[in-house]
Structures are given as C-alpha cells and as structure tokens.
Amino acid sequence: MVGRGELTDQAWAVIEPLLPPNRRSGGQWADHRRTINGILWRLRTGAPWRDLPERYGPWQTCYERFRRWQQDGTWDRLLACAQTKSDAVGQVEWTISVDATINRAHQHAAGARHRQALEDRQKGRPSNPTNDPMRDWDDPAAG
C-alpha cells in the first residue's frame, strides 16, 4: 500500500528507467524508490532533513542522493520526461499568469532630498525637530 504523497506503482514504472543504475563496483545504493519517497516527504513538508521519518532510511542518504542528482541533472531529466509525456497525451495545461501588482513607495522612501526646503528656511521653521531651538528652552546653558 502506498502512503500519502509517495510514488505509486504506475509513477515508479515511468521514472525507474530514467534513474542512474547501481554501480557495479563499490557500495550499492539504497533502494531508489524508498529514497525518492523520503525526498518527496521532505519537499512536501518543508521539514529539516534530520526530521525525516526512519521508514525512508537515514536522512543523510536521502540528502546526498537529492544533491547528487541535482548536480548531475537527473532531476532535470525526470522533469523533462514527465512534461513531454504528459503534454503529448494532453494532461498538462500550460497556463501563463502575469502579476500586474504595482507597489509604490512614499516619496520620502525614494531618496528624496534631506535638506530643509527653501520655503521652510525662509520662514525660520526647523527642518528637524531635534534641531529645533525651542526644544532646549529650559536648559540654562541654551540661553
């Protein structure tokens, strides 16, 4: 019985021939299907690799296989194959979405001038409350 989010027998039959074969010499890889199910679990949940359930094997195995296949292009080949086969039988709907949201910042956030405006200078208004001469009116040294 296949768990939620795991590869079905039909999906496994499609991708198994596309996976790298076990090397003849040296250590043998752990079961590809179990490892891929572990990778899918991690991607679906967003949990850290170390929290991978034990039924998928050691988290290091899943992580190393994920990274190795990312570097050698195995995931890209799987995606290209899935897209090609699914598109050929009309299972893929190619939808383009364009976001036309416009975000505008206030003029003061857009690098406006920091100097005091000419009108304020002519009327004697302070440009900054911390530069206000009336601020220190109770300070004996100020007056």
OpenMM code with the backbone's topology and positions (N, CA, C; nanometers):
from openmm import Vec3, app, unit

residues = "MET VAL GLY ARG GLY GLU LEU THR ASP GLN ALA TRP ALA VAL ILE GLU PRO LEU LEU PRO PRO ASN ARG ARG SER GLY GLY GLN TRP ALA ASP HIS ARG ARG THR ILE ASN GLY ILE LEU TRP ARG LEU ARG THR GLY ALA PRO TRP ARG ASP LEU PRO GLU ARG TYR GLY PRO TRP GLN THR CYS TYR GLU ARG PHE ARG ARG TRP GLN GLN ASP GLY THR TRP ASP ARG LEU LEU ALA CYS ALA GLN THR LYS SER ASP ALA VAL GLY GLN VAL GLU TRP THR ILE SER VAL ASP ALA THR ILE ASN ARG ALA HIS GLN HIS ALA ALA GLY ALA ARG HIS ARG GLN ALA LEU GLU ASP ARG GLN LYS GLY ARG PRO SER ASN PRO THR ASN ASP PRO MET ARG ASP TRP ASP ASP PRO ALA ALA GLY".split()
positions = [
    Vec3(0.0841, -0.1180, 0.0000),
    Vec3(0.0000, 0.0000, 0.0000),
    Vec3(0.0890, 0.1248, 0.0000),
    Vec3(0.0545, 0.2181, -0.0827),
    Vec3(0.1326, 0.3399, -0.0975),
    Vec3(0.0792, 0.4451, -0.0009),
    Vec3(0.1726, 0.5097, 0.0717),
    Vec3(0.1330, 0.6149, 0.1643),
    Vec3(0.1003, 0.7437, 0.0904),
    Vec3(0.0418, 0.8379, 0.1635),
    Vec3(0.0050, 0.9666, 0.1051),
    Vec3(0.1290, 1.0401, 0.0576),
    Vec3(0.1290, 1.0839, -0.0675),
    Vec3(0.2405, 1.1605, -0.1214),
    Vec3(0.3565, 1.0765, -0.1722),
    Vec3(0.3447, 0.9443, -0.1653),
    Vec3(0.4525, 0.8583, -0.2119),
    Vec3(0.4270, 0.8157, -0.3566),
    Vec3(0.5306, 0.7646, -0.4198),
    Vec3(0.5209, 0.7223, -0.5599),
    Vec3(0.4271, 0.6032, -0.5744),
    Vec3(0.3372, 0.6117, -0.6681),
    Vec3(0.2509, 0.4976, -0.6997),
    Vec3(0.3292, 0.4008, -0.7870),
    Vec3(0.2765, 0.2794, -0.8021),
    Vec3(0.3425, 0.1804, -0.8879),
    Vec3(0.3484, 0.2299, -1.0323),
    Vec3(0.2453, 0.2974, -1.0761),
    Vec3(0.2411, 0.3496, -1.2130),
    Vec3(0.3484, 0.4577, -1.2322),
    Vec3(0.3608, 0.5488, -1.1374),
    Vec3(0.4621, 0.6541, -1.1474),
    Vec3(0.6022, 0.5946, -1.1398),
    Vec3(0.6199, 0.4943, -1.0543),
    Vec3(0.7505, 0.4309, -1.0401),
    Vec3(0.7908, 0.3617, -1.1702),
    Vec3(0.6967, 0.2975, -1.2373),
    Vec3(0.7266, 0.2290, -1.3634),
    Vec3(0.7742, 0.3282, -1.4700),
    Vec3(0.7261, 0.4518, -1.4627),
    Vec3(0.7664, 0.5531, -1.5610),
    Vec3(0.9062, 0.6064, -1.5322),
    Vec3(0.9357, 0.6342, -1.4059),
    Vec3(1.0642, 0.7005, -1.3766),
    Vec3(1.1797, 0.6049, -1.3498),
    Vec3(1.1525, 0.4805, -1.3146),
    Vec3(1.2603, 0.3872, -1.2818),
    Vec3(1.3648, 0.3745, -1.3933),
    Vec3(1.3254, 0.3627, -1.5207),
    Vec3(1.4275, 0.3504, -1.6258),
    Vec3(1.5115, 0.4767, -1.6440),
    Vec3(1.4656, 0.5896, -1.5951),
    Vec3(1.5382, 0.7157, -1.6122),
    Vec3(1.6421, 0.7403, -1.5032),
    Vec3(1.6394, 0.6587, -1.3984),
    Vec3(1.7296, 0.6796, -1.2858),
    Vec3(1.8667, 0.6187, -1.3133),
    Vec3(1.9710, 0.6747, -1.2520),
    Vec3(2.1054, 0.6180, -1.2699),
    Vec3(2.1100, 0.4748, -1.2163),
    Vec3(2.1792, 0.3861, -1.2860),
    Vec3(2.1883, 0.2468, -1.2388),
    Vec3(2.2832, 0.2365, -1.1195),
    Vec3(2.2686, 0.1270, -1.0445),
    Vec3(2.3615, 0.0991, -0.9359),
    Vec3(2.4991, 0.0720, -0.9945),
    Vec3(2.5999, 0.1206, -0.9288),
    Vec3(2.7363, 0.0956, -0.9757),
    Vec3(2.7718, -0.0514, -0.9530),
    Vec3(2.8514, -0.1070, -1.0426),
    Vec3(2.8883, -0.2484, -1.0304),
    Vec3(2.9921, -0.2697, -0.9208),
    Vec3(3.0854, -0.1785, -0.9072),
    Vec3(3.1866, -0.1936, -0.8026),
    Vec3(3.1576, -0.0951, -0.6893),
    Vec3(3.2089, -0.1259, -0.5734),
    Vec3(3.1882, -0.0374, -0.4596),
    Vec3(3.0549, -0.0633, -0.3926),
    Vec3(3.0199, 0.0273, -0.3042),
    Vec3(2.8942, 0.0132, -0.2299),
    Vec3(2.7730, 0.0306, -0.3191),
    Vec3(2.6698, -0.0427, -0.2871),
    Vec3(2.5462, -0.0353, -0.3644),
    Vec3(2.4560, 0.0717, -0.3030),
    Vec3(2.3830, 0.1428, -0.3875),
    Vec3(2.2908, 0.2449, -0.3402),
    Vec3(2.1725, 0.1809, -0.2699),
    Vec3(2.1173, 0.2541, -0.1760),
    Vec3(1.9933, 0.2107, -0.1127),
    Vec3(1.8827, 0.2151, -0.2181),
    Vec3(1.7729, 0.1498, -0.1884),
    Vec3(1.6594, 0.1426, -0.2803),
    Vec3(1.6183, 0.2822, -0.3271),
    Vec3(1.6197, 0.3021, -0.4592),
    Vec3(1.5850, 0.4328, -0.5156),
    Vec3(1.4435, 0.4759, -0.4762),
    Vec3(1.3504, 0.3827, -0.4810),
    Vec3(1.2112, 0.4198, -0.4552),
    Vec3(1.1923, 0.4701, -0.3126),
    Vec3(1.2499, 0.4008, -0.2170),
    Vec3(1.2392, 0.4433, -0.0766),
    Vec3(1.3051, 0.5789, -0.0558),
    Vec3(1.4204, 0.5981, -0.1195),
    Vec3(1.4924, 0.7241, -0.1059),
    Vec3(1.4144, 0.8386, -0.1709),
    Vec3(1.3588, 0.8162, -0.2884),
    Vec3(1.2798, 0.9203, -0.3549),
    Vec3(1.1561, 0.9540, -0.2722),
    Vec3(1.0920, 0.8530, -0.2135),
    Vec3(0.9777, 0.8807, -0.1273),
    Vec3(1.0197, 0.9664, -0.0076),
    Vec3(1.1389, 0.9431, 0.0461),
    Vec3(1.1911, 1.0266, 0.1542),
    Vec3(1.2146, 1.1691, 0.1083),
    Vec3(1.2692, 1.1847, -0.0115),
    Vec3(1.2931, 1.3185, -0.0674),
    Vec3(1.1591, 1.3898, -0.0897),
    Vec3(1.0609, 1.3170, -0.1432),
    Vec3(0.9290, 1.3762, -0.1655),
    Vec3(0.8641, 1.4175, -0.0340),
    Vec3(0.8807, 1.3359, 0.0702),
    Vec3(0.8265, 1.3709, 0.2011),
    Vec3(0.8875, 1.5008, 0.2506),
    Vec3(1.0179, 1.5113, 0.2381),
    Vec3(1.0880, 1.6313, 0.2855),
    Vec3(1.0443, 1.7547, 0.2067),
    Vec3(1.0316, 1.7432, 0.0747),
    Vec3(0.9908, 1.8561, -0.0075),
    Vec3(0.8453, 1.8952, 0.0194),
    Vec3(0.7607, 1.7960, 0.0459),
    Vec3(0.6200, 1.8234, 0.0717),
    Vec3(0.5998, 1.8908, 0.2071),
    Vec3(0.6737, 1.8491, 0.3089),
    Vec3(0.6525, 1.9010, 0.4442),
    Vec3(0.7362, 2.0247, 0.4733),
    Vec3(0.8505, 2.0381, 0.4071),
    Vec3(0.9392, 2.1506, 0.4363),
    Vec3(1.0171, 2.1307, 0.5648),
    Vec3(1.0133, 2.0121, 0.6197),
    Vec3(1.0842, 1.9834, 0.7447),
    Vec3(1.2347, 1.9733, 0.7191),
    Vec3(1.3151, 1.9924, 0.8224),
    Vec3(1.4594, 1.9731, 0.8059),
    Vec3(1.4904, 1.8277, 0.7693),
    Vec3(1.6022, 1.8081, 0.6989),
    Vec3(1.6410, 1.6728, 0.6587),
    Vec3(1.6524, 1.5809, 0.7793),
    Vec3(1.7018, 1.6320, 0.8903),
    Vec3(1.7220, 1.5486, 1.0094),
    Vec3(1.5915, 1.4939, 1.0680),
    Vec3(1.4780, 1.5539, 1.0315),
    Vec3(1.3486, 1.5079, 1.0824),
    Vec3(1.2817, 1.4053, 0.9919),
    Vec3(1.3539, 1.3559, 0.8933),
    Vec3(1.2995, 1.2571, 0.8009),
    Vec3(1.2615, 1.1300, 0.8776),
    Vec3(1.1392, 1.0784, 0.8575),
    Vec3(1.0990, 0.9550, 0.9275),
    Vec3(1.1926, 0.8383, 0.8938),
    Vec3(1.2102, 0.7499, 0.9887),
    Vec3(1.3043, 0.6376, 0.9736),
    Vec3(1.2645, 0.5418, 0.8619),
    Vec3(1.1364, 0.5367, 0.8262),
    Vec3(1.0918, 0.4427, 0.7220),
    Vec3(1.1553, 0.4728, 0.5867),
    Vec3(1.2115, 0.5946, 0.5697),
    Vec3(1.2767, 0.6314, 0.4445),
    Vec3(1.4274, 0.6092, 0.4490),
    Vec3(1.4767, 0.5556, 0.5579),
    Vec3(1.6197, 0.5319, 0.5710),
    Vec3(1.6891, 0.6521, 0.6348),
    Vec3(1.8223, 0.6470, 0.6426),
    Vec3(1.8957, 0.7575, 0.7034),
    Vec3(1.8757, 0.8883, 0.6256),
    Vec3(1.8598, 0.9964, 0.6976),
    Vec3(1.8372, 1.1257, 0.6310),
    Vec3(1.9551, 1.1631, 0.5436),
    Vec3(2.0773, 1.1226, 0.5833),
    Vec3(2.1962, 1.1560, 0.5045),
    Vec3(2.1885, 1.0938, 0.3655),
    Vec3(2.1347, 0.9720, 0.3571),
    Vec3(2.1220, 0.9042, 0.2278),
    Vec3(2.0295, 0.9830, 0.1363),
    Vec3(1.9148, 1.0230, 0.1895),
    Vec3(1.8191, 1.0990, 0.1079),
    Vec3(1.8785, 1.2324, 0.0664),
    Vec3(1.9431, 1.3005, 0.1597),
    Vec3(2.0006, 1.4310, 0.1282),
    Vec3(2.1112, 1.4186, 0.0234),
    Vec3(2.2011, 1.3236, 0.0408),
    Vec3(2.3127, 1.3072, -0.0541),
    Vec3(2.2629, 1.2685, -0.1923),
    Vec3(2.1631, 1.1824, -0.2003),
    Vec3(2.1077, 1.1428, -0.3299),
    Vec3(2.0388, 1.2626, -0.3962),
    Vec3(1.9648, 1.3387, -0.3160),
    Vec3(1.8985, 1.4586, -0.3689),
    Vec3(2.0014, 1.5540, -0.4283),
    Vec3(2.1087, 1.5829, -0.3555),
    Vec3(2.2115, 1.6758, -0.4029),
    Vec3(2.2868, 1.6197, -0.5236),
    Vec3(2.3211, 1.4913, -0.5189),
    Vec3(2.3955, 1.4307, -0.6293),
    Vec3(2.3142, 1.4354, -0.7581),
    Vec3(2.1871, 1.4014, -0.7488),
    Vec3(2.1026, 1.4023, -0.8681),
    Vec3(2.0714, 1.5440, -0.9142),
    Vec3(2.0746, 1.6372, -0.8222),
    Vec3(2.0572, 1.7772, -0.8610),
    Vec3(2.1783, 1.8231, -0.9422),
    Vec3(2.2963, 1.7838, -0.8993),
    Vec3(2.4188, 1.8252, -0.9674),
    Vec3(2.4390, 1.7555, -1.1011),
    Vec3(2.4012, 1.6289, -1.1110),
    Vec3(2.4264, 1.5569, -1.2371),
    Vec3(2.3108, 1.5674, -1.3375),
    Vec3(2.2030, 1.6375, -1.3020),
    Vec3(2.0947, 1.6612, -1.3966),
    Vec3(1.9853, 1.5557, -1.3985),
    Vec3(1.9878, 1.4625, -1.3041),
    Vec3(1.8859, 1.3569, -1.3017),
    Vec3(1.7467, 1.4159, -1.2814),
    Vec3(1.7324, 1.5097, -1.1901),
    Vec3(1.6010, 1.5712, -1.1657),
    Vec3(1.5517, 1.6452, -1.2890),
    Vec3(1.6426, 1.7118, -1.3594),
    Vec3(1.6034, 1.7827, -1.4821),
    Vec3(1.5524, 1.6849, -1.5874),
    Vec3(1.6195, 1.5696, -1.6005),
    Vec3(1.5754, 1.4684, -1.6970),
    Vec3(1.4372, 1.4138, -1.6600),
    Vec3(1.4152, 1.3897, -1.5294),
    Vec3(1.2855, 1.3392, -1.4852),
    Vec3(1.1745, 1.4401, -1.5147),
    Vec3(1.2016, 1.5665, -1.4878),
    Vec3(1.1022, 1.6708, -1.5141),
    Vec3(1.0736, 1.6824, -1.6630),
    Vec3(1.1778, 1.6837, -1.7448),
    Vec3(1.1594, 1.6954, -1.8898),
    Vec3(1.0785, 1.5779, -1.9438),
    Vec3(1.1075, 1.4589, -1.8956),
    Vec3(1.0336, 1.3405, -1.9409),
    Vec3(0.8876, 1.3490, -1.8991),
    Vec3(0.8640, 1.3858, -1.7744),
    Vec3(0.7255, 1.3953, -1.7255),
    Vec3(0.6480, 1.4998, -1.8037),
    Vec3(0.7107, 1.6130, -1.8315),
    Vec3(0.6419, 1.7175, -1.9073),
    Vec3(0.6139, 1.6736, -2.0500),
    Vec3(0.7107, 1.6087, -2.1125),
    Vec3(0.6949, 1.5659, -2.2517),
    Vec3(0.5849, 1.4606, -2.2649),
    Vec3(0.5897, 1.3583, -2.1799),
    Vec3(0.4900, 1.2512, -2.1890),
    Vec3(0.3511, 1.3010, -2.1530),
    Vec3(0.3418, 1.3824, -2.0500),
    Vec3(0.2114, 1.4323, -2.0071),
    Vec3(0.1538, 1.5300, -2.1086),
    Vec3(0.2389, 1.6108, -2.1690),
    Vec3(0.1923, 1.7076, -2.2677),
    Vec3(0.1454, 1.6357, -2.3945),
    Vec3(0.2121, 1.5257, -2.4285),
    Vec3(0.1772, 1.4523, -2.5500),
    Vec3(0.0370, 1.3926, -2.5421),
    Vec3(-0.0062, 1.3560, -2.4225),
    Vec3(-0.1397, 1.2968, -2.4089),
    Vec3(-0.2413, 1.3986, -2.3575),
    Vec3(-0.2028, 1.5236, -2.3499),
    Vec3(-0.2949, 1.6302, -2.3124),
    Vec3(-0.3237, 1.6424, -2.1645),
    Vec3(-0.2346, 1.5926, -2.0796),
    Vec3(-0.2562, 1.6010, -1.9352),
    Vec3(-0.2014, 1.7295, -1.8742),
    Vec3(-0.1259, 1.8056, -1.9507),
    Vec3(-0.0671, 1.9290, -1.8988),
    Vec3(-0.1402, 2.0474, -1.9596),
    Vec3(-0.1814, 2.1381, -1.8753),
    Vec3(-0.2439, 2.2609, -1.9212),
    Vec3(-0.1441, 2.3735, -1.8969),
    Vec3(-0.0931, 2.4311, -2.0040),
    Vec3(0.0071, 2.5361, -1.9925),
    Vec3(-0.0639, 2.6691, -1.9720),
    Vec3(-0.0590, 2.7199, -1.8514),
    Vec3(-0.1240, 2.8455, -1.8164),
    Vec3(-0.0172, 2.9463, -1.7783),
    Vec3(-0.0292, 3.0647, -1.8339),
    Vec3(0.0655, 3.1709, -1.8017),
    Vec3(-0.0067, 3.2722, -1.7151),
    Vec3(0.0556, 3.3088, -1.6056),
    Vec3(-0.0032, 3.4057, -1.5136),
    Vec3(0.0924, 3.5231, -1.4996),
    Vec3(0.0395, 3.6416, -1.5235),
    Vec3(0.1203, 3.7620, -1.5120),
    Vec3(0.0647, 3.8444, -1.3974),
    Vec3(0.1500, 3.8794, -1.3056),
    Vec3(0.1091, 3.9598, -1.1907),
    Vec3(0.1310, 4.1062, -1.2244),
    Vec3(0.0252, 4.1839, -1.2241),
    Vec3(0.0345, 4.3247, -1.2599),
    Vec3(0.0276, 4.4143, -1.1364),
    Vec3(0.0639, 4.3626, -1.0220),
    Vec3(0.0614, 4.4411, -0.8999),
    Vec3(0.1671, 4.5496, -0.9061),
    Vec3(0.1308, 4.6685, -0.8622),
    Vec3(0.2256, 4.7795, -0.8585),
    Vec3(0.2394, 4.8246, -0.7145),
    Vec3(0.3593, 4.8299, -0.6677),
    Vec3(0.3871, 4.8793, -0.5337),
    Vec3(0.4663, 5.0079, -0.5466),
    Vec3(0.4162, 5.1105, -0.4856),
    Vec3(0.4850, 5.2387, -0.4916),
    Vec3(0.5229, 5.2804, -0.3506),
    Vec3(0.6416, 5.3342, -0.3387),
    Vec3(0.6874, 5.3834, -0.2097),
    Vec3(0.6521, 5.5308, -0.1956),
    Vec3(0.6428, 5.5753, -0.0730),
    Vec3(0.6211, 5.7176, -0.0467),
    Vec3(0.7427, 5.7946, -0.0949),
    Vec3(0.7245, 5.9189, -0.1303),
    Vec3(0.8351, 5.9980, -0.1850),
    Vec3(0.9513, 6.0074, -0.0871),
    Vec3(0.9228, 6.0043, 0.0419),
    Vec3(1.0312, 6.0137, 0.1393),
    Vec3(1.1139, 5.8855, 0.1441),
    Vec3(1.0568, 5.7760, 0.1001),
    Vec3(1.1288, 5.6495, 0.0992),
    Vec3(1.2078, 5.6304, -0.0293),
    Vec3(1.1905, 5.7216, -0.1230),
    Vec3(1.2523, 5.7042, -0.2541),
    Vec3(1.3764, 5.7910, -0.2725),
    Vec3(1.4414, 5.8275, -0.1640),
    Vec3(1.5648, 5.9042, -0.1750),
    Vec3(1.5403, 6.0527, -0.1956),
    Vec3(1.4302, 6.1054, -0.1382),
    Vec3(1.4022, 6.2480, -0.1502),
    Vec3(1.5119, 6.3282, -0.0795),
    Vec3(1.5174, 6.4555, -0.1087),
    Vec3(1.6208, 6.5416, -0.0503),
    Vec3(1.6072, 6.5447, 0.1012),
    Vec3(1.7201, 6.5549, 0.1683),
    Vec3(1.7215, 6.5613, 0.3133),
    Vec3(1.7402, 6.7041, 0.3626),
    Vec3(1.7759, 6.7941, 0.2746),
    Vec3(1.7955, 6.9334, 0.3141),
    Vec3(1.6616, 6.9988, 0.3413),
    Vec3(1.6648, 7.1021, 0.4196),
    Vec3(1.5444, 7.1771, 0.4511),
    Vec3(1.4939, 7.2479, 0.3256),
    Vec3(1.3638, 7.2476, 0.3080),
    Vec3(1.3057, 7.3143, 0.1918),
    Vec3(1.3309, 7.4643, 0.2001),
    Vec3(1.3427, 7.5285, 0.0863),
    Vec3(1.3715, 7.6716, 0.0786),
    Vec3(1.2646, 7.7519, 0.1524),
    Vec3(1.1387, 7.7181, 0.1343),
    Vec3(1.0293, 7.7905, 0.1989),
    Vec3(1.0414, 7.7822, 0.3512),
    Vec3(1.0742, 7.6623, 0.4023),
    Vec3(1.0894, 7.6459, 0.5469),
    Vec3(1.2072, 7.7268, 0.5996),
    Vec3(1.3163, 7.7312, 0.5242),
    Vec3(1.4325, 7.8103, 0.5679),
    Vec3(1.3988, 7.9586, 0.5733),
    Vec3(1.3249, 8.0057, 0.4743),
    Vec3(1.2915, 8.1482, 0.4692),
    Vec3(1.1979, 8.1874, 0.5834),
    Vec3(1.1118, 8.0951, 0.6271),
    Vec3(1.0181, 8.1262, 0.7344),
    Vec3(1.0747, 8.0935, 0.8722),
    Vec3(1.1966, 8.0388, 0.8756),
    Vec3(1.2603, 8.0081, 1.0030),
    Vec3(1.2095, 7.8824, 1.0702),
    Vec3(1.1462, 7.7940, 0.9950),
    Vec3(1.0969, 7.6683, 1.0512),
    Vec3(1.2123, 7.5699, 1.0620),
    Vec3(1.2157, 7.4918, 1.1707),
    Vec3(1.3217, 7.3912, 1.1807),
    Vec3(1.2947, 7.2765, 1.0832),
    Vec3(1.4008, 7.2224, 1.0263),
    Vec3(1.3846, 7.1117, 0.9326),
    Vec3(1.3724, 6.9792, 1.0049),
    Vec3(1.4150, 6.9765, 1.1280),
    Vec3(1.4188, 6.8530, 1.2035),
    Vec3(1.3845, 6.8879, 1.3479),
    Vec3(1.2929, 6.8185, 1.4120),
    Vec3(1.2563, 6.8524, 1.5487),
    Vec3(1.3759, 6.8499, 1.6434),
    Vec3(1.4772, 6.7692, 1.6154),
    Vec3(1.5931, 6.7660, 1.7043),
    Vec3(1.6787, 6.8906, 1.6882),
    Vec3(1.6628, 6.9638, 1.5785),
    Vec3(1.7364, 7.0887, 1.5583),
    Vec3(1.6544, 7.2103, 1.5993),
    Vec3(1.5412, 7.1894, 1.6597),
    Vec3(1.4522, 7.2983, 1.6989),
    Vec3(1.5149, 7.3775, 1.8132),
    Vec3(1.5373, 7.5081, 1.7951),
    Vec3(1.5977, 7.5867, 1.9019),
    Vec3(1.5072, 7.5981, 2.0242),
    Vec3(1.3773, 7.5797, 2.0090),
    Vec3(1.2861, 7.5903, 2.1225),
    Vec3(1.2853, 7.4620, 2.2057),
    Vec3(1.3487, 7.3597, 2.1572),
    Vec3(1.3476, 7.2317, 2.2265),
    Vec3(1.4184, 7.2425, 2.3610),
    Vec3(1.5258, 7.3173, 2.3673),
    Vec3(1.6056, 7.3253, 2.4896),
    Vec3(1.5748, 7.4542, 2.5666),
    Vec3(1.4523, 7.5034, 2.5665),
    Vec3(1.4189, 7.6314, 2.6262),
    Vec3(1.4405, 7.6317, 2.7771),
    Vec3(1.4339, 7.5122, 2.8407),
    Vec3(1.4516, 7.5097, 2.9853),
    Vec3(1.5975, 7.4845, 3.0247),
    Vec3(1.6870, 7.4708, 2.9280),
    Vec3(1.8283, 7.4495, 2.9559),
    Vec3(1.8935, 7.5856, 2.9803),
    Vec3(1.9494, 7.6105, 3.1011),
    Vec3(2.0095, 7.7398, 3.1298),
    Vec3(2.1280, 7.7709, 3.0390),
    Vec3(2.1953, 7.6673, 2.9912),
    Vec3(2.3123, 7.6929, 2.9060),
    Vec3(2.2695, 7.7387, 2.7663),
    Vec3(2.1440, 7.7156, 2.7313),
    Vec3(2.0974, 7.7499, 2.5987),
    Vec3(2.0672, 7.8993, 2.5849),
    Vec3(2.0530, 7.9702, 2.6937),
    Vec3(2.0036, 8.0987, 2.6720),
    Vec3(2.0618, 8.2145, 2.7281),
] * unit.nanometer
topology = app.Topology()
chain = topology.addChain("A")
for resn in residues:
    res = topology.addResidue(resn, chain)
    for name in ("N", "CA", "C"):
        topology.addAtom(name, app.Element.getBySymbol(name[0]), res)
